Amino acid sequence: MDKAQTSRIRVLVVGSLDREREQRYSEIMQFHVLEQTSYQEALARIPMTVKESGPFDAMIYLVNWEKPFPAPLDERLLQPLVKAGLKFISVGGAGYDRVDIDYLTANGIIYANNPRTVMHRTADSTAMMILMACKAATQQERSLREGKWANRALKAKNPRGLTLGIVGMGNIGSIVRHEDSLHEAFTTTAERAHPVFAPSEEKNYEFVSLDELLARSDVISLMCPLTPSTRHLIGRSEFEKMKQDVILVNTSRGPVIDEPAMVDALNSGKVLRVALDVFENEPKVHPGLLAHPGATLLPHAAVLDDTLEKENVDEMFANLEAFARTGVPNTPVNLV
């Protein structure tokens, strides 16, 4: 796309588009809105939409999470758009495990995510969940609701002097490490195959291998993306390498952990407590987790707050505008 391009790009919006935003970008974008439907319904509607209203340069999903989401975004679903010349897709959020990035790249299509909207929200909730698990906050609350007072047998842990292992030292992991309540308490080890910055000279922080992180950490927090290489990154052999009474926190994606193996590690006492915002088969939760008193469970709600939706759409449109003007969005996942 020519950086000096002045003609409007044609954008397929899946979801609903408010009039104010449509008018704001009308000089550089022409919109066609398609109702959000299930995957099977979208398979029928997309070819018809391309035939009647296409072609489209870009497609964005303004997702209503109360409605069915047409996932995965794969060749079968996207092929009619791709054949007609699609060059850009964005769904929002940081994760892209439901998008076939290899297929998009092979066909010259850029995918952009929204990392800036969610990274501080996820980091805040991760820090909260780490401290809740250390202090056995969920378990103490349950004791109170049962008419009891403080349960001193719960093995609450003082985080000061413990080692926090961060699996996935990207934007979110780095923010978590610098959370005041954690930075002053934990010694931090981090695992990432390809760090995006040089290891810090601070004495309480170092990069190590995953095996070393598992062996040394008192608390392990997962903040890596879900990819083929990270699916079941934490399985039975990894649990065996962990310390006794380890605490495990996951705010990344559920399938990063082998869930039955985690339940067994909890039941055996190897894992003292878990704090989870994500699950392997969402929205279903393993019954062993629901039943275990050492589990703090949130319904993939770490990023939810009163300003999330607006900021998510703002970042998506900032990416779309950058693509319209320069051919490259602000936060591309792939390069073509």
N, C-alpha and C positions, 0 to 999 in steps of 0.2 A: 504493500500500500504506500503510495506517495505521501511523504510527510506534508507536502503542500496541498494535499487533497482538500477541496472545499465542498464537494458534493456530499449529500447526506448518505450515511450508511443505513441499511435496512436491518432492523432489529426485531427478532421474534422474542416476545416476552411471554414466558409461561407463568401464569399466575394472574395478578391484577396490578394495573399501573394507575397511579393517581394522576389526576388531570394536571396538577401543578408541576409535577416532575416531567410529564410529557411535554408541556409547554416550555419548560426551562431548557430542554435539550432539542427542541424542534428544529433549530437551525442546522444541526449536524446529524440528527437521527430521525428516521421515520420508523414508527412502531407498528407492529401488528401483535395483538394480544390473543393468546391461546389459553383456554381454560386448563388449569392443572387437573390432571386425571391420573389414573393408575397406569402402570406400564403397558398393560394389554390394550387399554383404550388409546393410549398415546401412539402405539404401533399403527393403529388405523388412522388416527387424526393427522399425524405429522405428514405422511405422503400427500394427503388431500390438501393440507394447508400449503405445502410447498407448490403444489400444482396450481392452486387457486390464487395464492397471494405471494408466492416466492418469486425469485430466490431471496435468501437472507445472508447478510454478511456476518451477523452475530446472533447468538441466542443466549438469553439470561433467564434464570429461574428465580422469580420472586416468590419463594416457597411459603405456603401456608402449611405449617407442620401438623395442623389438625386434619388435613386432607391427605389422600394417598399420594405418594411420591413416585414418579416414574423411573425407578432405579432398577437395574444399573443403566448408566448412560453408556451404552455399548454400540458396536457396529450395527446390530440389528435395528436399534432404535434410531440411530443418527444417520444412517446411510443415505436416506433421501435428501437430507439437508447437506451432507458432505458432497454428494454428487452435484448438487446445485450451486456449490461454491462457498459454503460456510467456512469462516476463518477464525471465529472466536466464540468461546463458551465460558460462562461463569455461573456457578450455582450459589456461591456464598459459603461462609464458614471456612475453616482452615483445612479440614480433611478433604481428601479427594479419592478415598478408597472405593467409592461407587462409580468412579469415572474411568473409562478405559483410556488412560493417558497415552499408552503406546499406539493405539489406533489413531488418536487425534494427531500425535506427532508425525506418524507415517503419512498422514494426509494433509500436513501443513496447517493444522489448526492449533491455535494457542488456547490453553486453559488457564484462567486466573482464579485464584482463591482469595479469601478475605482474612489474612492472618492478623491484621492490625486490630480488627474489631474484637476478636476473641482472645488475643494472647494475654492481656492483663486480666480479663475476667477469669480465664482458665487458671492463670497463675494464682490469683487471689483465692479461688476455691480450693486449689491444690494445697496452698499453705494452710488454709483452714482445716482441710481434711487430715493433713499430716499431724497437726497439733491435736485435733480431736482424737485421732487414733492413739497418739502418744499418751494423752491424758485420760483415755477411756471415757470420753465425754458421752458418747451414745449409751454406753453401758451404765454409767452413773445416772443418766436421765431415766433410763428404763427402771433402775432400782428405785428412784424417787417416785415414779408413777405407780410402782407396785406397793407404795406405802412404806418403803424402807428409807434409811438415810444413807450416808456415804458408805460405799462398799470398798473397804480397804484391801480386799483380796484380789482386786482386778489388775494388779501389776501395772499401774500407771507409771509411765517412764518420764524422767527428767530429760528433755532433749539436749540440754547442755552437756557436751562431752560425747554425744552419740555421733555416729557417722551416717550421713544422709547420702544415699546413692541415687543419682538422677540418670535414668536411662533415656537418652535423647536430649542432649544439651543444645537445643535450638533456641528460638526466641523465648518460648514459654519456660523452658528449663532454666535459662539464664535469669529471667525475671524472678522465678521462684527462689533461685539461689540468693538473690539480693533482697528478698523480703526481709524487713528488719527483724521480725520475730524469729526467722530461721537463720539468717546470716550470722547473728550474734550467738546462736546456740549450737548449730551443727558444724562439724567438720564435713566437707562435701567431697565426694568422689563422683565423677561423671563419666559416662560412656557414650561415645559417638564415633563412628567409623571415620568420618571426615569433618572435623571441627570447622566451624565457619569463622573462628577467630583463634588466635594463639592462646595456649593455656595461660591462665593467670599466674602471676608471681605471688599472689596471696598464699599464705601458709596453710590456709584451711580449704584449699581447693586444688584438685588435680584430675587429669584425665587418666583413666585406667581401662583395662579390658573388661568386657562383660563378666567373665569368670571371676576376676579379682573384685569387681564391684559386688557381685553376689556374696562372695566370701567375707568381705570386710564390712558391709553395710548393716546397720541396725534398723534403718528405715529405707525402703526402696520405693521410689516414685517413678512411674512410667509416664513419659511424655513424648514418645516417639510416634511417628505416623504409622498407619497400617499399610504395609506393602507386602508383596509375596515373601520377602525376606524377614519380616517382623511378625508374620502370623505365627502364633504359638511360640513366640520368642521365649516366653517363660513357660516351660513345661515341667514334667516330672524330674528330669535330670537337673534342671535349674533350681527347683525347690530343694533338691538334695544338697546343693552347694551353698545354700543360704545358712545364716546363723540360726541357732535355736531362738525362738521367741521373736523372730523378725516381724516387722510391720510392713505391709504392702499397700501402696496407694496407686490407683489407676485412674487417670483423667484423660487418657489418650483414646484408645479404641478397645472395645471388649475383646476381640479375637487376638490381641497381642498376648493374652494369657490363655493357656489351656484351662478352661473353667473347671472341669471335673478334677483335674490335678490340683487346682487351688483349693477346692473344697476338701479334698483328701488331706492336703497339707494343713488346713485349718483344723480338721477333725483329729489329726494326729498330734496336734499341739506344736508342730514345727513352726507354723505361722501363728503368732499371737493374735493379731487383729488385721483386718483389711478395711480399707475405705475406698469404695468404688463408685464412680459416676457413670461407668460404661460397662456393658455386658456383652457376652459373646453372641447371644441370640436375641437382641433387643427387639421388641419390648419384653420378651420373656426373661425371667431371672431364674437361675438355677435354684431349685427348691432347697438345696443344701446351704446356699447363701442366705436365703430368706429365714431359714430356721436357726442359723448359727448366731449365738449371742455376741460373738466377736466381730460381726460385720456391720459396718456403717455403709448404707446403701442410698444413693441418690439416683433419680430417674433421668440421667443424661441432662442434668440441669445446671451444670457448673457455670455456664455462660449466661444463664437467663437473668435478666433484670429489666427495669422499666425503660431503658434507653437502647437496648440491644437491637431491636428490629430496625429502628431508624438508622443507627450507625452502620448496620450491616448493609442496608440498601444504599446508603451514602457511599460506602467504600466500593460496592459493586459498580455504581454509576461512575465513580472516579476512575475505575479501571476501564470501563466502557468508553468514557470520554477520551482517556489517554490512547486507547486503541483507535478510536475514530480519528484522532488528530495526528497520531504518529505511527500507527501500525503496531505498537507495543504497549500492553497494559502496564500498570505500576507494579503488580505482583504476579508475574507469570510463573506457572509451575513448570512449564516446559518451554523450550525455545525451538523455533522451526526456521 
